[in-house]
Amino acid sequence: GGPIIPPHTDLIKATVKVIAALDRSALCIQGPPGAGKTTVAAHAILALLKQGKRIGITANSHAAILNVLSRCHELAAGTLTCLKIGGSKEASFFTACPGAIYEESLRAALPQIGQIPLIGGTAWVFSDPALRGRLDYLFVDEAGQVSVANLIGMAPAAQHLLLIGDQMQLGQGFHPGESGLSILDYLLQGKATIPEELGIFLGTTWRLHPRLCDFISGAVYEGRLQPAPHTQHRVVRVPPTARYVTQEAGMLFVPVVHEGNTQGSDEEVAVIRKLVDELLGREVTNQQGQVAGRLQLEDILFVAPYNMQVRKLSRALGARARVGSVDKFQGQEAPVVILSMCASQGEGSPRGLEFLLNKHRLNVALSRAQSLAIVVANPALAQTRCRSLLQMTLLNLFCRIIYEYESLGSGHYGG
């Protein structure tokens, strides 16, 4: 009943030891933003390959599978041999990794299955009867997006299952009933973090500045996520002339008053242009605290819940700006994130408050930032009339952003 990994031990070594000791079982590894779940998985995969084990890597998307394979390739210093089934043959991974073999289908790949110990493919590959019992381990990446039904289909392929992901980031719609829950949602039954006796929680983020981590950890991860020491040195320095953005790291709420907007706000776009004009050219420091350069437009992620606001921001900021919905940026990071909520009130917003203030989506958006996360929104959103306990919980999180992180210069904004 004790913790799977005792405190104050080398996380990677201990995780590899636990995985190697599995007895026809499954292990869940929850990796919050910037906690290095891909690196931990890659270290484990390479250690198991050295032991002669046969391993599969799966996820809902080919991009996620290639991301794990790429990390394995980097850590293996160019010696990795693997077989990737399906997806695009043009992916840059195949140029970077000389030992990577591509096959379009399982049928074409079958003659090589027994020869190559590391295989990447989606559920279509690993649920095929031809792979039954052919693997020692199956690593399921982004397990918060893989359904129980798909896992049941893939499970006969391997003796041991590794479920890696974070149910507090983006999920995905599936089948009806419990078979349609993601693996992690089914396993954890609504818990925000995995109990230490049920799995491994990667509790150190190598991305988030302590001030930003403090909010994300308390609001989403039950206070269990801590920043790595070096993150305190990564800041966007504030010059004496600063008017709007007067802090170098952490969370900042910028209120913009507007009415009648549901999916796009010109008022917020205008304020964001002012923020960008002020931010560009500021000194950015690295993890040693040394100036690494000056903030460029590419160093800022612009996130909005609705495509209409994405298009408005793209037009206003130009082709070089990295603008998109939350879904586009999962897995990415930047020194600064600017989130535009764009709706004037919660009641009339498309897909409702459950979408606009979704904790998972806010978590992913804000945790892309290494140093500074700026939320631009109409403060009247906080006065939305709630019709359920869930809506009250969601609104409470947004109210916390407003009242704890409101910018001092709020008088400069409005419409």
C-alpha positions as CSV (number, residue, x, y, z in Angstrom):
1,G,0.0,0.0,0.0
2,G,3.0,2.3,0.1
3,P,4.3,4.6,-2.7
4,I,5.4,2.9,-5.9
5,I,8.5,5.1,-6.0
6,P,9.8,6.2,-2.6
7,P,10.6,9.9,-2.1
8,H,14.1,11.3,-2.7
9,T,15.1,8.7,-5.3
10,D,16.4,9.1,-8.8
11,L,13.1,9.3,-10.7
12,I,14.2,7.8,-14.0
13,K,16.2,5.0,-12.5
14,A,13.4,4.1,-10.1
15,T,10.8,4.2,-12.9
16,V,12.8,1.9,-15.1
17,K,13.2,-0.5,-12.2
18,V,9.5,-0.5,-11.5
19,I,8.7,-1.1,-15.2
20,A,11.2,-3.9,-15.5
21,A,9.6,-5.6,-12.4
22,L,6.0,-5.6,-13.8
23,D,4.3,-9.0,-13.8
24,R,1.8,-9.1,-16.6
25,S,0.4,-5.8,-15.3
26,A,-0.1,-2.1,-16.2
27,L,1.5,1.0,-14.8
28,C,0.2,4.6,-15.1
29,I,2.6,7.5,-15.3
30,Q,1.0,11.0,-15.1
31,G,3.0,13.8,-16.5
32,P,1.8,17.3,-16.0
33,P,3.0,20.1,-18.3
34,G,6.8,20.2,-18.7
35,A,7.3,17.3,-16.3
36,G,9.3,15.3,-18.9
37,K,7.0,12.3,-19.5
38,T,8.4,11.8,-23.0
39,T,11.9,11.8,-21.6
40,V,11.1,9.3,-18.8
41,A,9.3,7.0,-21.4
42,A,12.3,7.2,-23.8
43,H,14.8,6.3,-21.0
44,A,12.6,3.3,-20.0
45,I,12.2,2.2,-23.6
46,L,16.0,2.3,-24.2
47,A,16.7,0.4,-21.0
48,L,14.2,-2.3,-21.9
49,L,15.7,-2.6,-25.4
50,K,19.1,-3.3,-23.8
51,Q,17.4,-6.1,-21.9
52,G,16.3,-7.6,-25.3
53,K,12.6,-6.7,-24.8
54,R,10.1,-6.2,-27.7
55,I,8.3,-2.9,-27.4
56,G,5.4,-1.1,-29.1
57,I,4.6,2.6,-28.9
58,T,1.1,3.8,-29.6
59,A,-1.1,6.9,-29.3
60,N,-4.1,8.4,-31.0
61,S,-1.9,10.5,-33.4
62,H,1.1,9.6,-35.5
63,A,2.7,12.9,-34.4
64,A,2.6,11.7,-30.7
65,I,4.2,8.4,-31.7
66,L,6.9,10.1,-33.7
67,N,7.6,12.5,-30.8
68,V,8.4,9.5,-28.5
69,L,10.5,7.8,-31.2
70,S,12.4,11.1,-31.8
71,R,13.3,11.4,-28.1
72,C,14.5,7.7,-28.1
73,H,16.6,8.5,-31.1
74,E,18.1,11.6,-29.4
75,L,18.9,9.7,-26.2
76,A,20.3,6.7,-28.2
77,A,22.8,9.0,-29.9
78,G,21.9,7.9,-33.3
79,T,21.9,4.1,-32.7
80,L,18.1,3.6,-32.6
81,T,16.5,1.0,-34.9
82,C,12.7,1.1,-35.1
83,L,9.8,0.3,-37.4
84,K,7.0,2.9,-37.9
85,I,3.8,1.6,-39.4
86,G,1.4,4.1,-41.1
87,G,1.2,7.8,-41.2
88,S,3.3,10.0,-43.5
89,K,6.6,8.7,-44.9
90,E,7.6,12.4,-45.3
91,A,7.9,13.1,-41.6
92,S,11.3,14.7,-40.7
93,F,11.9,11.9,-38.2
94,F,12.8,9.5,-41.0
95,T,15.5,11.8,-42.3
96,A,16.9,12.4,-38.8
97,C,17.0,8.7,-37.8
98,P,18.9,6.5,-40.2
99,G,17.7,3.4,-38.4
100,A,14.0,4.1,-38.8
101,I,12.1,1.9,-41.3
102,Y,8.7,3.0,-42.6
103,E,5.9,0.7,-43.8
104,E,2.6,1.9,-45.0
105,S,0.5,-1.0,-43.5
106,L,0.8,-3.8,-41.0
107,R,0.6,-6.4,-43.9
108,A,3.7,-4.9,-45.5
109,A,5.4,-4.7,-42.1
110,L,4.7,-8.3,-40.9
111,P,7.9,-9.9,-42.2
112,Q,10.0,-7.4,-40.1
113,I,7.9,-7.6,-36.9
114,G,10.1,-10.3,-35.4
115,Q,13.4,-8.7,-36.5
116,I,12.9,-5.1,-35.2
117,P,12.3,-4.8,-31.4
118,L,10.7,-1.3,-31.4
119,I,7.5,-0.7,-33.3
120,G,5.3,2.5,-33.5
121,G,1.7,2.4,-34.7
122,T,-1.8,3.4,-33.8
123,A,-4.6,1.2,-32.3
124,W,-5.3,-0.1,-35.8
125,V,-1.9,-1.8,-35.8
126,F,-1.7,-3.2,-32.3
127,S,-5.3,-4.4,-32.1
128,D,-4.7,-6.7,-35.2
129,P,-4.8,-10.4,-34.3
130,A,-1.5,-10.9,-36.1
131,L,0.3,-9.0,-33.2
132,R,-1.3,-11.0,-30.4
133,G,1.5,-11.8,-27.9
134,R,4.2,-10.4,-30.0
135,L,5.3,-7.7,-27.6
136,D,6.7,-7.6,-24.0
137,Y,5.7,-3.9,-23.4
138,L,3.2,-1.6,-25.0
139,F,3.7,2.1,-24.2
140,V,0.5,4.1,-24.6
141,D,1.3,7.8,-25.0
142,E,-1.2,10.6,-24.4
143,A,-3.3,8.0,-22.6
144,G,-5.7,10.8,-21.5
145,Q,-6.9,10.7,-25.2
146,V,-7.0,7.0,-25.7
147,S,-10.3,5.2,-25.0
148,V,-10.8,2.2,-22.8
149,A,-12.3,0.4,-25.8
150,N,-9.1,1.0,-27.9
151,L,-6.9,-0.2,-25.0
152,I,-9.0,-3.4,-24.7
153,G,-8.4,-4.0,-28.4
154,M,-4.6,-3.5,-28.1
155,A,-4.0,-5.2,-24.8
156,P,-3.5,-8.8,-26.2
157,A,-0.5,-7.6,-28.1
158,A,1.7,-7.2,-25.0
159,Q,2.4,-8.7,-21.6
160,H,2.8,-5.3,-19.9
161,L,1.1,-2.0,-20.5
162,L,2.5,1.5,-19.7
163,L,-0.1,4.2,-19.7
164,I,1.5,7.6,-20.0
165,G,-0.3,10.9,-20.1
166,D,-2.3,13.5,-18.1
167,Q,-6.1,13.4,-17.8
168,M,-6.0,17.1,-16.7
169,Q,-4.9,18.2,-20.2
170,L,-6.9,17.7,-23.4
171,G,-9.1,14.7,-23.7
172,Q,-11.2,13.5,-26.6
173,G,-14.8,12.3,-27.3
174,F,-15.3,8.6,-27.6
175,H,-17.8,5.7,-27.5
176,P,-20.8,6.0,-25.2
177,G,-20.6,4.7,-21.6
178,E,-17.5,3.8,-19.6
179,S,-15.8,2.2,-22.7
180,G,-15.7,5.7,-24.1
181,L,-13.8,7.2,-21.2
182,S,-10.1,7.7,-21.7
183,I,-7.9,5.1,-20.0
184,L,-6.8,7.7,-17.3
185,D,-10.3,9.0,-16.6
186,Y,-11.5,5.4,-16.1
187,L,-8.5,4.5,-13.9
188,L,-8.6,7.6,-11.8
189,Q,-12.4,8.2,-11.5
190,G,-12.2,12.0,-11.4
191,K,-9.0,12.3,-9.3
192,A,-6.8,15.2,-10.5
193,T,-3.6,13.4,-9.7
194,I,-2.8,9.7,-9.4
195,P,-2.3,8.5,-5.8
196,E,1.3,7.5,-5.2
197,E,0.3,3.8,-4.5
198,L,-1.5,3.5,-7.8
199,G,1.1,4.9,-10.2
200,I,3.8,7.5,-10.7
201,F,3.2,11.2,-10.6
202,L,6.0,13.2,-12.3
203,G,5.9,16.1,-9.8
204,T,8.6,18.4,-11.1
205,T,8.0,20.8,-14.1
206,W,11.1,21.8,-16.0
207,R,9.1,24.5,-17.9
208,L,7.0,26.6,-15.6
209,H,8.4,29.6,-13.7
210,P,7.7,29.2,-9.9
211,R,5.1,32.0,-10.0
212,L,3.2,30.3,-12.9
213,C,3.7,26.8,-11.4
214,D,2.2,28.0,-8.1
215,F,-1.1,28.8,-9.9
216,I,-1.2,25.7,-12.1
217,S,-0.2,23.4,-9.3
218,G,-2.8,24.7,-6.9
219,A,-5.7,25.1,-9.4
220,V,-5.2,21.8,-11.3
221,Y,-2.8,19.4,-9.6
222,E,-3.7,19.5,-5.9
223,G,-0.5,21.4,-5.0
224,R,1.7,18.4,-6.0
225,L,3.5,20.0,-9.0
226,Q,6.8,21.8,-8.1
227,P,9.1,23.9,-10.3
228,A,12.7,22.7,-11.1
229,P,15.2,25.2,-9.5
230,H,16.4,26.6,-12.8
231,T,13.0,27.8,-13.8
232,Q,13.2,30.8,-11.5
233,H,15.9,32.3,-13.7
234,R,13.8,32.3,-16.9
235,V,12.1,35.7,-17.1
236,V,11.1,38.4,-19.5
237,R,12.7,41.5,-18.1
238,V,10.7,44.6,-17.4
239,P,12.2,47.9,-18.6
240,P,11.6,51.2,-16.7
241,T,9.3,52.4,-19.4
242,A,6.8,49.5,-19.0
243,R,3.2,50.7,-18.9
244,Y,1.0,47.6,-19.4
245,V,3.0,44.5,-18.6
246,T,4.9,45.3,-15.4
247,Q,6.0,41.8,-14.2
248,E,8.7,39.6,-15.5
249,A,7.0,36.2,-14.8
250,G,3.9,34.5,-13.6
251,M,0.2,35.2,-14.3
252,L,-1.3,38.4,-15.4
253,F,-5.0,39.3,-15.9
254,V,-5.8,42.1,-18.3
255,P,-9.4,43.3,-18.1
256,V,-11.1,44.5,-21.3
257,V,-14.7,45.6,-21.1
258,H,-17.0,44.8,-24.0
259,E,-20.6,43.8,-24.8
260,G,-22.3,41.5,-27.3
261,N,-19.3,39.4,-28.3
262,T,-19.7,35.6,-28.5
263,Q,-16.9,34.2,-30.6
264,G,-14.6,37.2,-31.4
265,S,-13.7,40.5,-29.8
266,D,-12.1,43.4,-31.7
267,E,-11.6,45.2,-28.4
268,E,-9.4,42.3,-27.1
269,V,-7.5,42.2,-30.3
270,A,-6.7,46.0,-30.0
271,V,-5.4,45.5,-26.4
272,I,-3.4,42.5,-27.4
273,R,-1.7,44.6,-30.1
274,K,-0.7,47.1,-27.5
275,L,0.6,44.4,-25.2
276,V,2.7,42.9,-28.1
277,D,4.1,46.3,-29.1
278,E,5.3,46.7,-25.5
279,L,6.6,43.2,-25.0
280,L,8.6,42.9,-28.3
281,G,12.3,43.6,-27.8
282,R,12.3,42.9,-24.0
283,E,15.3,40.9,-22.7
284,V,14.6,37.2,-22.2
285,T,16.9,35.2,-19.8
286,N,17.8,31.5,-19.9
287,Q,17.9,29.0,-17.1
288,Q,21.2,30.3,-15.9
289,G,19.7,33.8,-15.6
290,Q,21.8,35.2,-18.5
291,V,20.3,37.3,-21.3
292,A,19.5,34.8,-24.1
293,G,18.1,37.4,-26.6
294,R,15.2,39.8,-27.1
295,L,11.6,38.7,-27.3
296,Q,10.5,38.1,-30.9
297,L,6.9,37.7,-32.2
298,E,7.7,33.9,-32.6
299,D,8.4,33.8,-28.8
300,I,4.7,34.4,-28.0
301,L,1.8,31.9,-28.4
302,F,-1.6,33.5,-29.0
303,V,-4.5,31.3,-27.9
304,A,-8.3,31.7,-28.3
305,P,-11.2,29.4,-27.7
306,Y,-13.0,30.1,-31.0
307,N,-11.8,30.1,-34.6
308,M,-13.3,33.6,-35.3
309,Q,-11.0,35.1,-32.7
310,V,-8.1,33.1,-34.0
311,R,-8.7,34.6,-37.5
312,K,-9.1,38.2,-36.0
313,L,-5.8,37.8,-34.2
314,S,-4.0,36.3,-37.2
315,R,-5.1,39.3,-39.4
316,A,-4.0,41.8,-36.8
317,L,-0.7,40.3,-35.9
318,G,0.5,39.0,-39.3
319,A,1.7,35.7,-40.8
320,R,4.6,35.3,-38.4
321,A,2.4,35.2,-35.3
322,R,1.8,31.8,-33.7
323,V,-2.0,31.9,-33.3
324,G,-4.4,29.0,-32.7
325,S,-6.8,27.2,-30.5
326,V,-5.6,25.2,-27.5
327,D,-5.7,22.0,-29.5
328,K,-3.0,23.3,-31.9
329,F,-0.5,24.0,-29.2
330,Q,-0.6,21.0,-26.9
331,G,3.0,19.8,-26.5
332,Q,4.4,23.2,-27.4
333,E,5.9,26.0,-25.3
334,A,7.1,29.6,-25.5
335,P,8.4,32.3,-23.1
336,V,5.0,34.1,-23.2
337,V,1.4,33.0,-23.8
338,I,-1.5,35.4,-24.4
339,L,-4.9,33.9,-24.0
340,S,-7.9,35.9,-25.4
341,M,-11.2,34.7,-23.9
342,C,-13.1,37.0,-26.4
343,A,-16.7,36.3,-25.1
344,S,-18.5,39.1,-23.4
345,Q,-20.5,36.8,-21.1
346,G,-20.6,33.2,-20.3
347,E,-24.4,32.6,-20.8
348,G,-24.4,33.3,-24.6
349,S,-21.0,31.8,-25.5
350,P,-21.1,28.9,-28.0
351,R,-20.8,25.5,-26.4
352,G,-21.4,27.1,-23.0
353,L,-19.4,27.8,-20.0
354,E,-18.3,24.2,-19.9
355,F,-16.2,24.8,-23.0
356,L,-15.2,28.5,-22.5
357,L,-13.9,28.0,-19.0
358,N,-13.0,24.3,-19.3
359,K,-10.3,23.6,-16.7
360,H,-8.4,21.2,-19.0
361,R,-8.3,23.8,-21.8
362,L,-7.2,26.6,-19.5
363,N,-4.5,24.4,-18.1
364,V,-3.1,23.5,-21.5
365,A,-3.3,27.1,-22.7
366,L,-1.6,28.7,-19.6
367,S,1.0,26.0,-19.1
368,R,2.5,26.5,-22.6
369,A,4.2,29.5,-21.0
370,Q,7.7,29.2,-19.6
371,S,7.7,32.6,-18.0
372,L,4.6,34.8,-18.4
373,A,1.0,33.9,-19.1
374,I,-1.4,36.8,-19.8
375,V,-5.2,36.3,-19.8
376,V,-7.1,39.0,-21.7
377,A,-10.9,38.9,-20.9
378,N,-14.0,40.8,-20.0
379,P,-14.2,40.8,-16.2
380,A,-18.0,40.5,-16.5
381,L,-17.4,36.8,-17.3
382,A,-17.0,36.4,-13.6
383,Q,-20.7,37.4,-13.1
384,T,-22.1,34.6,-15.3
385,R,-25.1,33.0,-13.7
386,C,-24.3,29.4,-12.9
387,R,-26.8,26.6,-13.4
388,S,-24.8,23.6,-12.0
389,L,-22.1,22.7,-9.5
390,L,-19.7,22.1,-12.4
391,Q,-20.3,25.6,-13.8
392,M,-19.7,27.1,-10.3
393,T,-16.4,25.2,-10.1
394,L,-15.3,26.4,-13.5
395,L,-16.3,30.0,-12.7
396,N,-14.4,29.8,-9.4
397,L,-11.2,29.1,-11.3
398,F,-11.7,32.1,-13.6
399,C,-12.5,34.4,-10.6
400,R,-9.3,33.3,-9.0
401,I,-7.4,34.4,-12.1
402,I,-9.2,37.8,-12.0
403,Y,-8.8,38.6,-8.4
404,E,-5.3,37.2,-7.8
405,Y,-3.6,38.4,-11.0
406,E,-5.3,41.5,-12.2
407,S,-2.9,44.0,-13.8
408,L,-2.3,47.3,-12.0
409,G,-2.8,49.2,-15.2
410,S,-6.3,48.1,-15.8
411,G,-7.5,51.7,-16.2
412,H,-5.7,51.7,-19.6
413,Y,-8.0,49.1,-21.1
414,G,-11.6,49.1,-22.1
415,G,-14.0,49.5,-25.0
